[in-house]
Amino acid sequence: MAGAPIWYELMTPDPGAVAAFYRATLGWEIPAEGHDMPNGSQYREIRRGDGGNAGGVLTLTPQMAGGGSRPGWMVYFDVDDVDAVVAKAQGLGATVHMPPMTMDGIGRMAMISDPHGAPFYLMKPTPPPDRPDAQSDVFQPNTPGHSWWNELQTSDEPASTAFYTGLFGWDAGNAMPMGDKGDYRFVEADGKAIGAINPWMSDWLPVSWLPYFGVADIDAARTAAESNGGTIRSKTHQVPGGDFIFTASDPAGAPIGFVGPKGAAQ
């Protein structure tokens, strides 16, 4: 789907220091060793409990930190033509941080930020040679260990909605009033709900995309987050549809959301 989330990437200075947190909360495994990158960083694929990939981990080097990068999650959005979408985004006020580039066996990608500063990737993935029709499954609502929701934290919902609908063609016709700060704007890619644009930013969050990852038991995930170096940032509360959510920071400070039912049997 054009504009659909197809990969998630955690930037963190010490992958080993956050591995226990993600194992305990989501059942993920972050390998002890990574692949060397040209910029001196390393990359690791996160393995889900079912054997698939949940995303990747990019080691945040001192040089990257010196340039302003901080621990956090990044979303990759699928596009058919990375170069064309980058040019379109620039026309809509985006900033290009990494021009389009091709990585053999992975695909063509670019990193940009929207006019308010929220960074994200654009990607045209290359499927494996033995599976030419392979599709990403990292975003799979109602399946624990996968992403269920993607929420843009922004100070200007109307302008952000105009940017993303203009860029990706998302449907953003449904909204929930949020008082004097405006509307919580739901977004769909090709008729599938993928997240929302949230004007009610918490003080601890930067302008950014915040992924919510699914769990089988929200209370157990909260306990695991607290017991493994995380910082709880919000109360657990119910959302439309019946699930419950809370937000946290992982041990390195990366913001993350969790979503799921109360009790594994529910």
Accessible surface in RSA format (square Angstrom, percent):
REM  Atomic radii and reference values for relative SASA: ProtOr
REM  Chains: A
REM  Algorithm: Lee & Richards
REM  Probe-radius: 1.40
REM  Slices: 20
REM RES _ NUM      All-atoms   Total-Side   Main-Chain    Non-polar    All polar
REM                ABS   REL    ABS   REL    ABS   REL    ABS   REL    ABS   REL
RES MET A   1    82.52  42.7  45.04  29.8  37.48  89.2  43.19  36.7  39.33  52.1
RES ALA A   2    50.32  46.3  40.99  63.2   9.34  21.2  42.33  59.6   7.99  21.2
RES GLY A   3     0.01   0.0   0.00   N/A   0.01   0.0   0.00   0.0   0.01   0.0
RES ALA A   4     5.75   5.3   5.75   8.9   0.00   0.0   5.75   8.1   0.00   0.0
RES PRO A   5     5.50   4.0   0.05   0.0   5.45  19.8   0.05   0.0   5.45  33.9
RES ILE A   6    21.26  12.1  17.88  13.3   3.38   8.1  17.88  12.9   3.38   9.2
RES TRP A   7    52.98  21.3  52.98  25.6   0.00   0.0  48.36  25.8   4.63   7.5
RES TYR A   8     0.13   0.1   0.13   0.1   0.00   0.0   0.13   0.1   0.00   0.0
RES GLU A   9     3.13   1.8   3.13   2.4   0.00   0.0   0.00   0.0   3.13   2.6
RES LEU A  10     0.18   0.1   0.18   0.1   0.00   0.0   0.18   0.1   0.00   0.0
RES MET A  11    26.21  13.6  26.21  17.3   0.00   0.0  17.97  15.3   8.24  10.9
RES THR A  12     0.00   0.0   0.00   0.0   0.00   0.0   0.00   0.0   0.00   0.0
RES PRO A  13    69.87  50.9  53.80  49.0  16.07  58.4  53.80  44.4  16.07  99.9
RES ASP A  14    77.41  54.2  75.35  75.0   2.06   4.9  23.91  56.3  53.51  53.4
RES PRO A  15     8.51   6.2   8.51   7.8   0.00   0.0   8.51   7.0   0.00   0.0
RES GLY A  16    57.74  71.2   0.00   N/A  57.74  71.2  34.82  95.6  22.91  51.3
RES ALA A  17    61.93  56.9  35.01  54.0  26.92  61.2  46.04  64.8  15.89  42.1
RES VAL A  18     0.19   0.1   0.19   0.2   0.00   0.0   0.19   0.2   0.00   0.0
RES ALA A  19    11.19  10.3  10.68  16.5   0.51   1.2  10.68  15.0   0.51   1.3
RES ALA A  20    47.25  43.4  45.12  69.6   2.13   4.8  45.43  64.0   1.82   4.8
RES PHE A  21     0.72   0.4   0.02   0.0   0.70   1.8   0.02   0.0   0.70   2.0
RES TYR A  22     0.19   0.1   0.19   0.1   0.00   0.0   0.19   0.1   0.00   0.0
RES ARG A  23   108.45  45.5 101.71  51.9   6.73  16.0  46.23  63.2  62.22  37.7
RES ALA A  24    48.14  44.3  16.24  25.1  31.90  72.6  26.62  37.5  21.52  57.0
RES THR A  25    10.60   7.5   0.00   0.0  10.60  25.3   0.24   0.3  10.36  15.7
RES LEU A  26    16.92   9.4   0.12   0.1  16.80  42.2   6.13   4.3  10.79  29.0
RES GLY A  27    38.92  48.0   0.00   N/A  38.92  48.0  28.24  77.5  10.67  23.9
RES TRP A  28     0.60   0.2   0.33   0.2   0.26   0.6   0.33   0.2   0.26   0.4
RES GLU A  29    80.77  46.4  80.42  60.8   0.36   0.8  47.17  91.2  33.60  27.4
RES ILE A  30    11.91   6.8   1.01   0.7  10.90  26.3   1.04   0.7  10.87  29.5
RES PRO A  31    54.72  39.9  40.78  37.2  13.94  50.7  52.36  43.2   2.36  14.7
RES ALA A  32    90.17  82.9  60.38  93.2  29.79  67.8  70.44  99.2  19.73  52.3
RES GLU A  33   137.73  79.1 126.19  95.5  11.53  27.5  60.02 116.1  77.71  63.4
RES GLY A  34    19.53  24.1   0.00   N/A  19.53  24.1   2.30   6.3  17.24  38.6
RES HIS A  35   104.91  57.3  99.95  69.5   4.97  12.7  77.00  79.4  27.91  32.5
RES ASP A  36   120.89  84.7  92.67  92.2  28.22  66.7  33.80  79.6  87.09  86.9
RES MET A  37    47.59  24.6  37.89  25.1   9.70  23.1  28.64  24.4  18.95  25.1
RES PRO A  38   139.25 101.5  94.58  86.2  44.67 162.4 108.26  89.4  31.00 192.6
RES ASN A  39    96.08  66.3  60.71  58.7  35.37  85.2  47.88 115.2  48.19  46.6
RES GLY A  40    63.62  78.5   0.00   N/A  63.62  78.5  36.65 100.6  26.97  60.4
RES SER A  41     2.26   1.9   0.00   0.0   2.26   5.2   1.08   2.3   1.18   1.7
RES GLN A  42    49.03  27.4  48.90  35.7   0.14   0.3  13.44  28.6  35.59  27.0
RES TYR A  43    26.33  12.3  26.33  15.0   0.00   0.0  25.01  18.8   1.32   1.6
RES ARG A  44    19.95   8.4  18.47   9.4   1.48   3.5   1.48   2.0  18.47  11.2
RES GLU A  45    55.91  32.1  55.31  41.8   0.59   1.4  21.55  41.7  34.36  28.1
RES ILE A  46     0.87   0.5   0.87   0.6   0.00   0.0   0.87   0.6   0.00   0.0
RES ARG A  47   106.94  44.9 106.63  54.4   0.31   0.7  38.74  53.0  68.19  41.3
RES ARG A  48    15.84   6.6   8.52   4.3   7.32  17.4   3.44   4.7  12.39   7.5
RES GLY A  49    74.82  92.3   0.00   N/A  74.82  92.3  36.72 100.8  38.10  85.3
RES ASP A  50   103.13  72.2  57.70  57.4  45.44 107.4  51.75 121.8  51.38  51.2
RES GLY A  51    34.10  42.1   0.00   N/A  34.10  42.1  29.46  80.8   4.65  10.4
RES GLY A  52    22.07  27.2   0.00   N/A  22.07  27.2  20.17  55.4   1.89   4.2
RES ASN A  53    45.04  31.1  39.83  38.5   5.22  12.6   5.65  13.6  39.39  38.1
RES ALA A  54     3.24   3.0   0.65   1.0   2.59   5.9   1.64   2.3   1.60   4.2
RES GLY A  55     0.00   0.0   0.00   N/A   0.00   0.0   0.00   0.0   0.00   0.0
RES GLY A  56     0.00   0.0   0.00   N/A   0.00   0.0   0.00   0.0   0.00   0.0
RES VAL A  57     0.00   0.0   0.00   0.0   0.00   0.0   0.00   0.0   0.00   0.0
RES LEU A  58    16.22   9.0  16.22  11.6   0.00   0.0  16.22  11.4   0.00   0.0
RES THR A  59    24.76  17.6  24.76  25.1   0.00   0.0  23.97  32.2   0.79   1.2
RES LEU A  60    11.38   6.3   5.58   4.0   5.79  14.6   5.58   3.9   5.79  15.6
RES THR A  61    14.63  10.4  12.78  13.0   1.85   4.4  13.17  17.7   1.46   2.2
RES PRO A  62   110.22  80.3  94.52  86.2  15.70  57.1 101.85  84.1   8.37  52.0
RES GLN A  63   144.57  80.8 125.45  91.7  19.12  45.5  71.05 151.2  73.52  55.8
RES MET A  64    36.53  18.9  27.99  18.5   8.54  20.3  36.00  30.6   0.53   0.7
RES ALA A  65    37.69  34.7  32.89  50.8   4.80  10.9  33.02  46.5   4.67  12.4
RES GLY A  66    71.80  88.5   0.00   N/A  71.80  88.5  37.43 102.7  34.37  77.0
RES GLY A  67    72.60  89.5   0.00   N/A  72.60  89.5  36.34  99.7  36.26  81.2
RES GLY A  68    46.93  57.9   0.00   N/A  46.93  57.9  27.09  74.3  19.84  44.4
RES SER A  69    36.30  30.7  27.79  37.1   8.51  19.6   7.65  16.3  28.65  40.1
RES ARG A  70   150.05  63.0 142.14  72.5   7.91  18.8  66.22  90.5  83.83  50.8
RES PRO A  71    31.35  22.8  22.89  20.9   8.45  30.7  22.89  18.9   8.45  52.5
RES GLY A  72    12.42  15.3   0.00   N/A  12.42  15.3  12.42  34.1   0.00   0.0
RES TRP A  73    15.21   6.1   0.98   0.5  14.23  33.4   0.98   0.5  14.23  23.1
RES MET A  74     9.41   4.9   8.81   5.8   0.60   1.4   3.63   3.1   5.78   7.7
RES VAL A  75     0.16   0.1   0.15   0.1   0.02   0.0   0.15   0.1   0.02   0.1
RES TYR A  76    10.74   5.0  10.74   6.1   0.00   0.0   2.10   1.6   8.64  10.6
RES PHE A  77     0.13   0.1   0.13   0.1   0.00   0.0   0.13   0.1   0.00   0.0
RES ASP A  78    23.78  16.7  23.78  23.7   0.00   0.0   1.39   3.3  22.39  22.3
RES VAL A  79     5.21   3.4   4.19   3.8   1.01   2.4   5.21   4.5   0.00   0.0
RES ASP A  80   111.27  77.9  93.44  93.0  17.83  42.2  32.44  76.3  78.83  78.6
RES ASP A  81    74.70  52.3  69.34  69.0   5.36  12.7  27.26  64.1  47.45  47.3
RES VAL A  82     2.90   1.9   0.01   0.0   2.88   6.9   0.01   0.0   2.88   7.8
RES ASP A  83    65.69  46.0  59.38  59.1   6.31  14.9  31.47  74.1  34.21  34.1
RES ALA A  84    54.29  49.9  40.51  62.5  13.78  31.4  48.70  68.6   5.59  14.8
RES VAL A  85    22.60  14.9  22.14  20.0   0.46   1.1  22.60  19.6   0.00   0.0
RES VAL A  86     8.83   5.8   8.83   8.0   0.00   0.0   8.83   7.7   0.00   0.0
RES ALA A  87    62.10  57.1  50.55  78.0  11.55  26.3  52.23  73.6   9.86  26.1
RES LYS A  88   106.65  52.0  94.96  58.3  11.70  27.9  65.08  58.6  41.57  44.3
RES ALA A  89     0.00   0.0   0.00   0.0   0.00   0.0   0.00   0.0   0.00   0.0
RES GLN A  90    99.96  55.9  83.44  61.0  16.52  39.3  17.46  37.2  82.50  62.6
RES GLY A  91    71.45  88.1   0.00   N/A  71.45  88.1  37.61 103.2  33.84  75.8
RES LEU A  92    71.63  39.9  51.74  37.0  19.90  50.0  57.42  40.3  14.21  38.3
RES GLY A  93    43.08  53.1   0.00   N/A  43.08  53.1  29.68  81.4  13.40  30.0
RES ALA A  94    12.73  11.7   0.00   0.0  12.73  29.0   0.00   0.0  12.73  33.7
RES THR A  95    73.32  52.1  69.41  70.4   3.91   9.3  42.53  57.1  30.79  46.5
RES VAL A  96    41.86  27.5  16.07  14.6  25.79  62.1  16.07  14.0  25.79  69.9
RES HIS A  97    95.69  52.3  60.79  42.3  34.90  89.3  42.07  43.4  53.62  62.4
RES MET A  98    46.74  24.2  46.06  30.5   0.68   1.6  22.59  19.2  24.15  32.0
RES PRO A  99    88.13  64.2  86.78  79.1   1.35   4.9  86.78  71.6   1.35   8.4
RES PRO A 100    33.80  24.6  17.71  16.1  16.09  58.5  17.71  14.6  16.09 100.0
RES MET A 101    77.90  40.3  73.73  48.8   4.16   9.9  62.32  53.0  15.58  20.6
RES THR A 102    82.55  58.7  57.33  58.1  25.22  60.1  48.83  65.6  33.71  51.0
RES MET A 103    52.46  27.2  47.68  31.6   4.77  11.4  40.57  34.5  11.88  15.7
RES ASP A 104   139.53  97.7 113.00 112.5  26.53  62.7  42.58 100.2  96.95  96.7
RES GLY A 105    65.43  80.7   0.00   N/A  65.43  80.7  32.83  90.1  32.60  73.0
RES ILE A 106    79.06  45.0  73.48  54.7   5.58  13.4  76.84  55.3   2.22   6.0
RES GLY A 107     1.12   1.4   0.00   N/A   1.12   1.4   1.12   3.1   0.00   0.0
RES ARG A 108    76.20  32.0  75.27  38.4   0.93   2.2  32.00  43.7  44.20  26.8
RES MET A 109    11.84   6.1  11.84   7.8   0.00   0.0   5.32   4.5   6.52   8.6
RES ALA A 110     0.00   0.0   0.00   0.0   0.00   0.0   0.00   0.0   0.00   0.0
RES MET A 111    43.47  22.5  43.47  28.8   0.00   0.0  39.34  33.4   4.13   5.5
RES ILE A 112     0.00   0.0   0.00   0.0   0.00   0.0   0.00   0.0   0.00   0.0
RES SER A 113     6.62   5.6   6.62   8.8   0.00   0.0   1.41   3.0   5.21   7.3
RES ASP A 114     3.58   2.5   1.17   1.2   2.41   5.7   1.05   2.5   2.53   2.5
RES PRO A 115    63.55  46.3  28.61  26.1  34.94 127.0  32.08  26.5  31.47 195.6
RES HIS A 116    59.00  32.2  36.02  25.0  22.98  58.8  31.12  32.1  27.88  32.4
RES GLY A 117    41.66  51.4   0.00   N/A  41.66  51.4  25.53  70.1  16.14  36.1
RES ALA A 118     0.00   0.0   0.00   0.0   0.00   0.0   0.00   0.0   0.00   0.0
RES PRO A 119    40.68  29.6  38.84  35.4   1.84   6.7  38.84  32.1   1.84  11.4
RES PHE A 120     0.00   0.0   0.00   0.0   0.00   0.0   0.00   0.0   0.00   0.0
RES TYR A 121    18.28   8.5  18.28  10.4   0.00   0.0   1.61   1.2  16.68  20.6
RES LEU A 122     0.00   0.0   0.00   0.0   0.00   0.0   0.00   0.0   0.00   0.0
RES MET A 123    15.86   8.2  15.86  10.5   0.00   0.0  13.77  11.7   2.09   2.8
RES LYS A 124    93.44  45.6  92.29  56.6   1.15   2.7  50.70  45.6  42.74  45.5
RES PRO A 125    53.74  39.2  46.42  42.3   7.32  26.6  46.42  38.3   7.32  45.5
RES THR A 126    69.41  49.4  58.01  58.8  11.39  27.2  40.39  54.2  29.02  43.9
RES PRO A 127    56.14  40.9  44.68  40.7  11.45  41.6  50.78  41.9   5.36  33.3
RES PRO A 128    46.72  34.1  40.58  37.0   6.15  22.3  46.25  38.2   0.47   2.9
RES PRO A 129   137.83 100.5 105.48  96.2  32.36 117.6 117.21  96.8  20.63 128.2
RES ASP A 130   119.37  83.6  86.20  85.8  33.17  78.4  50.23 118.2  69.14  69.0
RES ARG A 131   140.69  59.1 136.36  69.5   4.33  10.3  56.21  76.8  84.48  51.2
RES PRO A 132    93.30  68.0  77.74  70.9  15.56  56.6  78.39  64.7  14.91  92.7
RES ASP A 133   123.41  86.4 109.34 108.8  14.07  33.3  39.17  92.2  84.23  84.0
RES ALA A 134    33.91  31.2   7.96  12.3  25.95  59.0  18.37  25.9  15.53  41.1
RES GLN A 135   152.98  85.5 122.44  89.5  30.54  72.7  54.91 116.9  98.07  74.4
RES SER A 136    60.08  50.8  17.70  23.6  42.38  97.6  28.04  59.7  32.04  44.9
RES ASP A 137    59.10  41.4  55.57  55.3   3.53   8.3  21.57  50.8  37.53  37.4
RES VAL A 138     5.88   3.9   3.81   3.5   2.06   5.0   4.71   4.1   1.17   3.2
RES PHE A 139    14.76   7.4   5.56   3.4   9.20  23.9   5.56   3.4   9.20  26.3
RES GLN A 140    68.98  38.6  68.78  50.3   0.19   0.5  22.16  47.2  46.81  35.5
RES PRO A 141    43.11  31.4  32.63  29.7  10.48  38.1  32.63  26.9  10.48  65.1
RES ASN A 142   116.25  80.2  93.65  90.5  22.60  54.4  27.84  67.0  88.41  85.4
RES THR A 143    42.86  30.5  41.93  42.5   0.92   2.2  28.60  38.4  14.26  21.6
RES PRO A 144    70.05  51.1  56.04  51.1  14.01  50.9  56.36  46.5  13.69  85.1
RES GLY A 145     7.50   9.2   0.00   N/A   7.50   9.2   5.70  15.6   1.80   4.0
RES HIS A 146     4.28   2.3   2.52   1.8   1.75   4.5   3.17   3.3   1.10   1.3
RES SER A 147     0.45   0.4   0.00   0.0   0.45   1.0   0.00   0.0   0.45   0.6
RES TRP A 148    20.14   8.1  16.18   7.8   3.95   9.3  16.18   8.6   3.95   6.4
RES TRP A 149    59.46  23.9  59.46  28.8   0.00   0.0  56.16  29.9   3.30   5.4
RES ASN A 150     0.53   0.4   0.53   0.5   0.00   0.0   0.53   1.3   0.00   0.0
RES GLU A 151    14.15   8.1  14.15  10.7   0.00   0.0   0.00   0.0  14.15  11.6
RES LEU A 152     0.00   0.0   0.00   0.0   0.00   0.0   0.00   0.0   0.00   0.0
RES GLN A 153     2.01   1.1   2.01   1.5   0.00   0.0   0.00   0.0   2.01   1.5
RES THR A 154     0.20   0.1   0.20   0.2   0.00   0.0   0.15   0.2   0.05   0.1
RES SER A 155    87.87  74.3  53.80  71.8  34.07  78.5  41.45  88.3  46.42  65.0
RES ASP A 156    52.24  36.6  48.67  48.4   3.56   8.4  12.67  29.8  39.56  39.5
RES GLU A 157     9.40   5.4   7.81   5.9   1.59   3.8   0.42   0.8   8.99   7.3
RES PRO A 158    94.58  68.9  83.58  76.2  11.00  40.0  88.48  73.0   6.10  37.9
RES ALA A 159    42.38  39.0  29.57  45.6  12.81  29.1  36.94  52.0   5.43  14.4
RES SER A 160     1.44   1.2   0.08   0.1   1.35   3.1   1.35   2.9   0.08   0.1
RES THR A 161    19.66  14.0  19.66  19.9   0.00   0.0  19.66  26.4   0.00   0.0
RES ALA A 162    64.15  59.0  50.24  77.5  13.91  31.6  57.15  80.5   7.01  18.6
RES PHE A 163     7.75   3.9   3.62   2.2   4.13  10.8   7.28   4.4   0.47   1.4
RES TYR A 164     0.12   0.1   0.12   0.1   0.00   0.0   0.12   0.1   0.00   0.0
RES THR A 165    38.57  27.4  31.35  31.8   7.22  17.2  19.23  25.8  19.33  29.2
RES GLY A 166    31.10  38.4   0.00   N/A  31.10  38.4  26.02  71.4   5.08  11.4
RES LEU A 167     9.11   5.1   0.00   0.0   9.11  22.9   0.00   0.0   9.11  24.5
RES PHE A 168    21.14  10.6   1.66   1.0  19.48  50.7   6.98   4.2  14.16  40.5
RES GLY A 169    62.81  77.5   0.00   N/A  62.81  77.5  31.46  86.3  31.35  70.2
RES TRP A 170    10.33   4.1   0.66   0.3   9.67  22.7   1.19   0.6   9.14  14.8
RES ASP A 171    83.30  58.3  74.76  74.4   8.54  20.2  30.37  71.5  52.93  52.8
RES ALA A 172    13.30  12.2   2.98   4.6  10.32  23.5   4.51   6.4   8.79  23.3
RES GLY A 173    62.14  76.6   0.00   N/A  62.14  76.6  34.66  95.1  27.48  61.5
RES ASN A 174    96.73  66.7  93.08  90.0   3.65   8.8  18.93  45.6  77.80  75.2
RES ALA A 175    40.64  37.4   9.10  14.0  31.54  71.8   9.10  12.8  31.54  83.6
RES MET A 176    70.59  36.6  69.39  45.9   1.20   2.9  45.71  38.9  24.88  33.0
RES PRO A 177   109.72  80.0  93.59  85.3  16.14  58.7  93.72  77.4  16.00  99.4
RES MET A 178    55.39  28.7  43.77  29.0  11.62  27.7  41.20  35.0  14.19  18.8
RES GLY A 179    62.65  77.3   0.00   N/A  62.65  77.3  42.25 115.9  20.40  45.7
RES ASP A 180   141.53  99.1  93.77  93.3  47.76 112.9  53.62 126.2  87.91  87.7
RES LYS A 181   101.85  49.7  80.43  49.4  21.42  51.0  53.43  48.1  48.42  51.6
RES GLY A 182    29.39  36.2   0.00   N/A  29.39  36.2  28.76  78.9   0.63   1.4
RES ASP A 183    44.90  31.5  44.28  44.1   0.62   1.5   1.89   4.4  43.01  42.9
RES TYR A 184    23.95  11.2  23.95  13.6   0.00   0.0  16.43  12.4   7.51   9.3
RES ARG A 185    47.93  20.1  47.93  24.4   0.00   0.0   1.15   1.6  46.78  28.4
RES PHE A 186    55.00  27.5  53.57  33.2   1.43   3.7  53.57  32.5   1.43   4.1
RES VAL A 187     0.35   0.2   0.30   0.3   0.05   0.1   0.30   0.3   0.05   0.1
RES GLU A 188    45.34  26.0  44.73  33.8   0.61   1.5   5.89  11.4  39.45  32.2
RES ALA A 189     1.52   1.4   0.00   0.0   1.52   3.5   1.52   2.1   0.00   0.0
RES ASP A 190   111.46  78.1  66.08  65.8  45.39 107.3  30.80  72.5  80.66  80.4
RES GLY A 191    64.57  79.6   0.00   N/A  64.57  79.6  29.92  82.1  34.65  77.6
RES LYS A 192    84.58  41.3  80.25  49.2   4.32  10.3  49.86  44.9  34.72  37.0
RES ALA A 193    47.54  43.7  37.62  58.1   9.92  22.6  37.62  53.0   9.92  26.3
RES ILE A 194     1.46   0.8   1.46   1.1   0.00   0.0   1.46   1.1   0.00   0.0
RES GLY A 195     0.06   0.1   0.00   N/A   0.06   0.1   0.03   0.1   0.03   0.1
RES ALA A 196     0.00   0.0   0.00   0.0   0.00   0.0   0.00   0.0   0.00   0.0
RES ILE A 197     0.16   0.1   0.16   0.1   0.00   0.0   0.16   0.1   0.00   0.0
RES ASN A 198    13.36   9.2  13.36  12.9   0.00   0.0   0.00   0.0  13.36  12.9
RES PRO A 199     9.92   7.2   2.39   2.2   7.53  27.4   2.39   2.0   7.53  46.8
RES TRP A 200   116.55  46.8 112.39  54.4   4.15   9.8  85.46  45.6  31.09  50.4
RES MET A 201    40.43  20.9  29.39  19.4  11.04  26.3  25.44  21.6  14.99  19.9
RES SER A 202    48.38  40.9  38.88  51.9   9.50  21.9  14.55  31.0  33.82  47.4
RES ASP A 203   157.23 110.1 118.57 118.0  38.67  91.4  44.55 104.8 112.69 112.4
RES TRP A 204    61.87  24.8  31.66  15.3  30.21  70.9  40.84  21.8  21.03  34.1
RES LEU A 205    13.69   7.6   4.93   3.5   8.75  22.0   6.04   4.2   7.64  20.6
RES PRO A 206    77.73  56.7  66.20  60.3  11.53  41.9  76.99  63.6   0.74   4.6
RES VAL A 207    37.18  24.5  27.91  25.3   9.27  22.3  27.91  24.2   9.27  25.1
RES SER A 208    18.14  15.3  18.14  24.2   0.00   0.0  15.20  32.4   2.94   4.1
RES TRP A 209     7.29   2.9   2.08   1.0   5.22  12.2   2.08   1.1   5.22   8.5
RES LEU A 210     3.24   1.8   3.00   2.1   0.24   0.6   3.24   2.3   0.00   0.0
RES PRO A 211     0.37   0.3   0.37   0.3   0.00   0.0   0.37   0.3   0.00   0.0
RES TYR A 212     9.70   4.5   9.70   5.5   0.00   0.0   2.97   2.2   6.73   8.3
RES PHE A 213     1.31   0.7   1.31   0.8   0.00   0.0   1.31   0.8   0.00   0.0
RES GLY A 214     0.30   0.4   0.00   N/A   0.30   0.4   0.00   0.0   0.30   0.7
RES VAL A 215     7.37   4.9   4.71   4.3   2.66   6.4   7.27   6.3   0.10   0.3
RES ALA A 216    47.91  44.0  40.19  62.0   7.71  17.5  43.24  60.9   4.66  12.4
RES ASP A 217    35.79  25.1  32.69  32.5   3.10   7.3   7.52  17.7  28.27  28.2
RES ILE A 218     0.01   0.0   0.00   0.0   0.01   0.0   0.00   0.0   0.01   0.0
RES ASP A 219    61.54  43.1  59.28  59.0   2.27   5.4  30.09  70.8  31.46  31.4
RES ALA A 220    56.72  52.1  44.07  68.0  12.65  28.8  52.07  73.3   4.64  12.3
RES ALA A 221     4.33   4.0   0.90   1.4   3.43   7.8   3.69   5.2   0.64   1.7
RES ARG A 222    60.07  25.2  60.07  30.6   0.00   0.0  20.01  27.4  40.06  24.3
RES THR A 223    83.45  59.4  83.16  84.3   0.30   0.7  56.01  75.2  27.44  41.5
RES ALA A 224    16.51  15.2  11.89  18.4   4.62  10.5  16.30  23.0   0.21   0.6
RES ALA A 225     0.00   0.0   0.00   0.0   0.00   0.0   0.00   0.0   0.00   0.0
RES GLU A 226   100.75  57.8  78.64  59.5  22.11  52.7  22.05  42.7  78.70  64.3
RES SER A 227    84.94  71.8  46.19  61.6  38.75  89.3  36.39  77.5  48.55  68.0
RES ASN A 228    46.15  31.8  31.90  30.8  14.25  34.3   9.02  21.7  37.13  35.9
RES GLY A 229    49.34  60.8   0.00   N/A  49.34  60.8  32.59  89.4  16.76  37.5
RES GLY A 230    14.20  17.5   0.00   N/A  14.20  17.5   0.00   0.0  14.20  31.8
RES THR A 231    67.22  47.8  63.92  64.8   3.30   7.9  36.71  49.3  30.51  46.1
RES ILE A 232    37.71  21.5  13.80  10.3  23.91  57.6  13.80   9.9  23.91  64.9
RES ARG A 233   103.76  43.6  75.37  38.4  28.39  67.6   9.07  12.4  94.68  57.4
RES SER A 234    37.40  31.6  25.92  34.6  11.49  26.5  36.35  77.4   1.05   1.5
RES LYS A 235   173.38  84.6 167.62 102.8   5.76  13.7 111.04  99.9  62.34  66.4
RES THR A 236    36.35  25.9  11.59  11.8  24.75  59.0  11.47  15.4  24.88  37.6
RES HIS A 237    90.56  49.5  86.19  59.9   4.37  11.2  68.88  71.0  21.69  25.2
RES GLN A 238   106.15  59.4  82.55  60.3  23.61  56.2  21.61  46.0  84.54  64.1
RES VAL A 239    38.30  25.2  33.22  30.1   5.07  12.2  36.23  31.5   2.07   5.6
RES PRO A 240   107.15  78.1  75.22  68.6  31.94 116.1  87.57  72.3  19.58 121.7
RES GLY A 241    88.78 109.5   0.00   N/A  88.78 109.5  42.95 117.9  45.83 102.7
RES GLY A 242    35.75  44.1   0.00   N/A  35.75  44.1  23.46  64.4  12.29  27.5
RES ASP A 243    37.43  26.2  37.19  37.0   0.23   0.6   3.22   7.6  34.21  34.1
RES PHE A 244    34.34  17.2  34.34  21.3   0.00   0.0  34.34  20.8   0.00   0.0
RES ILE A 245    22.36  12.7  22.36  16.7   0.00   0.0  22.36  16.1   0.00   0.0
RES PHE A 246     0.18   0.1   0.00   0.0   0.18   0.5   0.18   0.1   0.00   0.0
RES THR A 247    12.85   9.1  12.85  13.0   0.00   0.0  10.39  14.0   2.46   3.7
RES ALA A 248     0.00   0.0   0.00   0.0   0.00   0.0   0.00   0.0   0.00   0.0
RES SER A 249     3.23   2.7   3.23   4.3   0.00   0.0   2.39   5.1   0.85   1.2
RES ASP A 250     3.47   2.4   0.00   0.0   3.47   8.2   0.00   0.0   3.47   3.5
RES PRO A 251    53.23  38.8  18.55  16.9  34.68 126.1  20.84  17.2  32.39 201.3
RES ALA A 252    33.07  30.4   6.72  10.4  26.35  59.9  17.97  25.3  15.11  40.0
RES GLY A 253    38.78  47.8   0.00   N/A  38.78  47.8  23.59  64.7  15.18  34.0
RES ALA A 254     0.00   0.0   0.00   0.0   0.00   0.0   0.00   0.0   0.00   0.0
RES PRO A 255    17.97  13.1  16.97  15.5   1.00   3.6  16.97  14.0   1.00   6.2
RES ILE A 256     0.00   0.0   0.00   0.0   0.00   0.0   0.00   0.0   0.00   0.0
RES GLY A 257     0.00   0.0   0.00   N/A   0.00   0.0   0.00   0.0   0.00   0.0
RES PHE A 258     0.00   0.0   0.00   0.0   0.00   0.0   0.00   0.0   0.00   0.0
RES VAL A 259    11.38   7.5  11.38  10.3   0.00   0.0  11.38   9.9   0.00   0.0
RES GLY A 260     0.00   0.0   0.00   N/A   0.00   0.0   0.00   0.0   0.00   0.0
RES PRO A 261    26.83  19.6  25.97  23.7   0.86   3.1  26.83  22.1   0.00   0.0
RES LYS A 262    69.97  34.1  69.01  42.3   0.96   2.3  48.39  43.6  21.58  23.0
RES GLY A 263    24.74  30.5   0.00   N/A  24.74  30.5  22.33  61.3   2.41   5.4
RES ALA A 264    78.58  72.3  50.68  78.2  27.91  63.5  50.76  71.5  27.82  73.7
RES ALA A 265   109.45 100.6  66.31 102.3  43.14  98.1  77.76 109.5  31.70  84.0
RES GLN A 266   149.00  83.3  97.92  71.6  51.08 121.6  66.23 141.0  82.78  62.8
END  Absolute sums over single chains surface
CHAIN  1 A    11876.2       8464.7       3411.5       6670.3       5205.9
END  Absolute sums over all chains
TOTAL         11876.2       8464.7       3411.5       6670.3       5205.9
